Amino acid sequence: MVVDGKNTSIWEDPWVIHRKDLYPKLIGSTLWFQKVADILLENKEWDLQKLALLFDQETIVNIRKVGKPTGRGKDYWVWTREAKGQFSSKSAYLIQVLDRAYQCDVAPSLWNRLWNSKILECHKIMWWSILSNVFPICKILGQRMTVEDTSCPICGGNEKTIEYLFLNCNLVFHLWRSSPWGLIPISDSSARIWDCVKFLWNLNSRGVNVNEIFLYASIIIDTIWRTQNDKLSTVFLYDPLIGEASVCLLAIETSVALGYNFVIVESDSEIIINSIRRLSP
């Protein structure tokens, strides 16, 4: 927040709060003026001639929207995503989550409804992972590492996307259809998981018990995921310790291949961590 402008860099600090990226758009030379105080008059009004010399018209309008700096005190930082201007881990977390999710579909009211649903907590976390587009399916993992086969492990068809795995796979289709309500997913490439969830929640207008049908849907989702993991798992991965060690080894090998010099490995197994650190049991 600009108060006297002496500590705010015109070019390096995000101070134009009415611009989306908070930075001014330059059209003039950066050599003449460095601090915001340099483009203020003695009475702390904006120097319009300097503004016209340095910035485009849109930036000038956004700068003047801020109003006249008071000059009483020093410039200070404001977190624009909170009404009180103070940074919070919650707001930072929501920013990165909503950036990953489908912007046109996700709304706070929908998240609240999910967390308040009468389903198991583990199912809520699973739904959250799916709807936030962070669920560890092959297509998403393939954006971070090499995945040789991205086809559906259950039916062997098509690329395994979230929608295909949980809505359109042949086995999944029959699971939905065999429900007491006779649900039939529509094979439409534009359909999203959020559309399915909202459809289920809106069935209360037709006299359907939404709590029961969403619980059934959660069980289906969980069953599909477990079935897929059973198809992908090899015998040795049924030992949790070996499975944990294999995942850690894969993470380290991938990090080395990508050229990372420093890596933090987290594990629930003290044996594995001690092995990585070469400590005796």
Secondary structure as UniProt FT lines:
FT   TURN            10..12
FT   TURN            17..18
FT   HELIX           36..39
FT   TURN            42..43
FT   HELIX           48..54
FT   HELIX           57..65
FT   TURN            80..81
FT   TURN            83..84
FT   HELIX           89..100
FT   TURN            103..105
FT   HELIX           108..115
FT   HELIX           121..131
FT   TURN            132..133
FT   HELIX           138..141
FT   TURN            142..144
FT   TURN            153..155
FT   HELIX           162..163
FT   HELIX           164..168
FT   HELIX           170..177
FT   TURN            180..181
FT   TURN            189..190
FT   HELIX           193..201
FT   HELIX           202..206
FT   HELIX           210..232
FT   HELIX           235..238
FT   HELIX           240..257
FT   TURN            258..259
FT   HELIX           270..276
FT   TURN            277..278
//
